[in-house]
Amino acid sequence: MTKFLRGLLLALTIMAAPAVAQAQTAPSQQVDADTAERLALAHKFFVLIQGDQMAGSLRQMMDAIMPANPNMSAEHRVIVREVTGEMIETMMPRMFEAMAPVYADIFTLEELRVLVAFYESDVGQALLRKSAEATPRFTEAAMSVLPGVMMETADRLCDRLECTADQRRSVKASMAAQLPAEEAPIVVSY
């Protein structure tokens, strides 16, 4: 498994951990009507925001940004992408199920009603549809700025750490190596 995949899985775990922890430690006492309605609305919210489309969008972004591992065969790369995609699609419903109690806890009943009403509306549904349609373009836009941002990050780090010219080149080369091949900038020595 590449460093990138490990990092992604760690990030997803960290994002979901608080929700899972809350869901596991929630008291089993009888829930009042307000809390029950908030929880039901939170679940409805996640259904309305179309988690399956979010999973598909996340899968598209992963495919676009996953760096090619030169030590991995093309066949293995396909398998890694397929399994990663499958796991994203498996994870999303579980994550939403774990997150619903958090939304029910932090949003008021009125806020949840408004959120659900918005996503049930034509405008809310258009936002979701068009966001899914825009994902490849968003990914392309993000990937177009990523190389420059990474090189600027390398420069800022080296400015603060007072890197030598060799260290600066090394930091930039390391950052460039993390980019997908077609996005990697040419690292110029100075």
Residue, then its C-alpha position, 0 to 999 in steps of 0.5 A: m500500500t502506498k504512502f498516499l493510500r495509508g495517508l488517505l485511510l488515516a485521514l478518513t479514520i481521523m475524520a470519522a473517529p469522533a462520530v463513531a466514538q460518540a455513536q458508541t458512547a451515547p447513553s441508552q436512555q430513552v430519547d425525547a421526541d425532540t432528539a428523536e426528530r433531530l436524529a431522523l432529520a439528520h439521517k434524512f439529510f444524509v440521504l438527501i445529500q446523496g452519499d452515493q454520489m459523494a462516494g462516486s465523486l470521492r472515487q473520481m478525485m482519488d483516481a485523479i490524484m493517486p500518484a503512480n507507483p513505479n514499483m507497481s505493475a499496471e495490473h496491480r494499480v488497477i486492483v488498488r484503484e478498484v479496491t480503494g473505490e470499493m472501500i470508499e463506497t462501503m465507508m460512506p454509508r457507514m460514516f454517514e450513519a455514524m455522523a447522523p447522531v453528531y448532526a442531531d446533537i449539534f444542529t437545532l431542530e429548526e436548523l435541521r428542518v431548514l437543511v432538509a427543506f433546502y435539500e428537498s427543494d429544486v435548488g437543493q437538488a440542482l446543487l447536488r446534481k451540479s456538484a456531482e457533474a462539476t467534480p471532474r472539473f473541480t478536480e482538474a482545477a485543484m490539480s492545476v494549482l497543486p504543483g505550484v502550491m507544493m513548490e511554494t510550500a517547499d520554498r516557504l519551508c526552506d526560507r524559514l528553515e534556512c535550507t541550503a540550495d541542495q536542501r531546497r532542491s531535495v525538498k522540491a524534488s520530494m514534493a514533486a515526487q508526491l504529485p501524479a506524473e503528469e502534474a509534476p513540475i520541472v524542478v529547476s536548480y538555483 
